[in-house]
Amino acid sequence: RLKRPNWSPNSRARCPGSPGAMSIVNCGGHFAQTCGECPGTNGWTWCNGDCAWRPDPFGGEGSCAQRLAMPDMGRSPVEYCGSICVTAVIMLVFACIYKQQVVNRLGTISKSFSHFGARERGLLACLASPDTCVYTTFCMPVVAAKNYHATGVCGFWPGCMLMFIGAYSPLVCIFACFRAFLAGSVQERLGFQSNFITNCCVSLFCMPCDVGRESLEVDAELGVEISCCCQVRQPSSLLPTTAVPQASFTPGRVHCY
């Protein structure tokens, strides 16, 4: 004859998945019903695993409490590629408008220099120009491509694609060296001394600021100001002289016409 098993109200706690089952936490090497029971009389060294020790800000003993779960901030490759594609489409639309309204209206810098001087603008010069700052913050590849086109370093579309691929891809560290080469070419076309190591560091740690400064220098050499909504202005203070060509006496830079 089979005997009926003994039953008690606490028996349900030993059945996994039942409504009254007691929770078990991993204390890191041992288990307990709650994080508060993990240390026992051993102090904070026994509070690990699912639990974390919280010191008392008022100098007390502290307590062992449930470790806060950190949200997963990573993105899957599909989400990453999708965001890059969306950004590329938006950038392409703006680049078409910018080329039509700005780049096609600009000339090119054809002067050569027999002596190269130091740059007059600092790295953060673009902060003094809100329009240039906005352009370089949201559309840096387009602004850089305009600089390359105006100085004859490369065409607008090749420069725009190279900057987008390099700046918005995991290869940004490698691209910094290539960007340093392009920046040096632009500086030489503008009559400034260039240093490859300096350009590498600036391109790696502060590329938007460098592109913004470069844009201001190119615009000043062309005698234009580019404001938001793709407006090109030629203020009287920046208009190029129409007098008989003669040597420029800008300190450190000698123009050859």
Stockholm file with secondary structure:
# STOCKHOLM 1.0

chainA/1-257         RLKRPNWSPNSRARCPGSPGAMSIVNCGGHFAQTCGECPGTNGWTWCNGDCAWRPDPFGGEGSCAQRLAMPDMGRSPVEYCGSICVTAVIMLVFACIYKQQVVNRLGTISKSFSHFGARERGLLACLASPDTCVYTTFCMPVVAAKNYHATGVCGFWPGCMLMFIGAYSPLVCIFACFRAFLAGSVQERLGFQSNFITNCCVSLFCMPCDVGRESLEVDAELGVEISCCCQVRQPSSLLPTTAVPQASFTPGRVHCY
#=GR chainA/1-257 SS CCCCCCCCGGGGGGSTTSTTCCCCEECSSSEESSGGGSSTTSGGGGCCTTEEEECCTTSSCCEEEECCCCCCCCCCHHHHHHHHHHHHHHHHHHHHHHHHHTGGGCCCCCCEEEECBCCSSCTTGGGGCHHHHHHHHHCHHHHHHHHHHHHTSSCHHHHHHHHHHHHTSTTHHHHHHHHHHHHHHHHHHTTBCCCHHHHHHHHHHCHHHHHHHHHHHHHHHHTCEEETTTEEECCTTTCCCCSCCCCCCCTTCEEEC
#=GC SS_cons         CCCCCCCCGGGGGGSTTSTTCCCCEECSSSEESSGGGSSTTSGGGGCCTTEEEECCTTSSCCEEEECCCCCCCCCCHHHHHHHHHHHHHHHHHHHHHHHHHTGGGCCCCCCEEEECBCCSSCTTGGGGCHHHHHHHHHCHHHHHHHHHHHHTSSCHHHHHHHHHHHHTSTTHHHHHHHHHHHHHHHHHHTTBCCCHHHHHHHHHHCHHHHHHHHHHHHHHHHTCEEETTTEEECCTTTCCCCSCCCCCCCTTCEEEC
//
